[in-house]
Amino acid sequence: MGTMTYDGAIIEFEDRLLTHLQIVIMQRLRRGEGFVMSWLDALEAGDGRSSVWMSPRVPVYFRFASSRVPDISDDWLRTLSASASSGRGLVVTDEDGGLTRALSAIKRA
């Protein structure tokens, strides 16, 4: 389980998913583009969903539980990138396109 820390919030995702999100997020931020990112909340936080505005002006930190870099799926990256470019923004999905939950609730750092 890895974490993404953004503007004081800590969101936990499975490492392989987080690796794909990191690639897509950094591509957008490197180009100076802001966008919305949305995901299903962890079950412990209820049955809701969360969204955050990702801005190139706000530092983002990724921490992975494993030192091993997981296999990267080009198809999954294309799907996530297309989502990030859409009007809905980056919707966190699994490799098969299903909505994905965060592994734990957002905490304030």
C-alpha positions in Angstrom: 0.0 0.0 0.0 1.4 3.3 -1.1 0.4 6.9 -0.3 0.0 10.1 -2.2 0.4 13.2 -0.1 -1.2 16.4 -1.5 -1.8 19.7 0.2 -1.7 18.0 3.6 -4.0 15.1 2.7 -2.8 11.5 2.6 -4.5 9.1 0.3 -3.6 5.4 0.3 -3.7 3.3 -2.9 -2.3 -0.1 -3.9 1.3 0.3 -5.1 0.7 -0.7 -8.7 -2.3 1.6 -9.1 -0.3 4.4 -7.4 2.6 3.9 -9.9 0.2 4.4 -12.8 -1.4 7.4 -11.2 2.0 8.9 -10.5 3.0 8.7 -14.2 -0.3 10.3 -15.4 -0.3 13.0 -12.7 3.3 14.0 -13.3 2.8 14.2 -17.1 0.0 16.7 -16.6 1.7 18.7 -13.9 5.0 18.9 -15.8 3.0 20.6 -18.6 1.6 23.1 -16.1 -1.9 21.7 -16.4 -4.3 21.5 -13.4 -7.1 18.9 -13.4 -9.6 17.2 -11.1 -8.8 13.7 -9.7 -11.7 11.6 -8.2 -11.9 8.2 -6.5 -14.2 6.1 -4.4 -13.6 6.5 -0.7 -12.3 3.7 1.4 -15.2 1.6 2.9 -14.2 2.8 6.4 -15.0 6.4 5.3 -18.5 5.4 4.0 -19.8 4.8 0.5 -18.9 8.2 -0.9 -16.4 9.6 -3.3 -13.7 12.3 -3.1 -12.2 14.8 -5.6 -9.3 17.1 -5.5 -8.0 19.8 -7.8 -4.5 18.9 -8.7 -2.4 22.1 -9.4 1.1 22.3 -10.6 1.7 24.9 -7.8 1.1 22.4 -5.0 3.8 19.8 -4.2 2.7 16.1 -4.5 4.6 13.3 -2.8 4.3 9.6 -3.6 5.5 6.9 -1.2 5.5 3.2 -2.1 5.4 0.3 0.3 7.6 -1.8 -2.0 11.0 -1.0 -3.4 10.2 -2.9 -6.6 8.7 -1.0 -9.5 5.6 -2.9 -10.7 4.9 -3.7 -14.3 3.6 -0.8 -16.2 0.5 -1.3 -18.5 0.6 1.0 -21.5 -3.2 0.4 -22.0 -4.0 1.4 -18.4 -1.8 4.5 -18.8 -3.7 5.5 -22.0 -7.0 5.0 -20.2 -6.0 7.1 -17.2 -4.5 9.8 -19.4 -7.6 10.0 -21.5 -9.7 10.3 -18.3 -7.4 13.1 -17.0 -7.9 15.0 -20.3 -11.7 14.7 -20.1 -14.2 17.1 -18.6 -14.6 14.8 -15.6 -10.9 14.7 -14.9 -8.8 11.8 -13.8 -11.2 9.1 -12.4 -9.2 6.4 -10.6 -10.0 3.1 -12.1 -8.4 -0.4 -12.0 -6.8 -1.9 -15.0 -10.1 -3.3 -16.3 -11.8 0.1 -16.1 -13.7 -0.4 -12.9 -13.9 2.4 -10.3 -11.3 1.9 -7.6 -11.5 2.7 -3.9 -8.8 4.3 -1.9 -7.4 1.8 0.7 -7.9 4.2 3.6 -9.6 7.4 4.4 -8.0 10.8 3.8 -6.1 12.0 6.7 -4.7 15.5 7.4 -0.9 15.5 7.6 
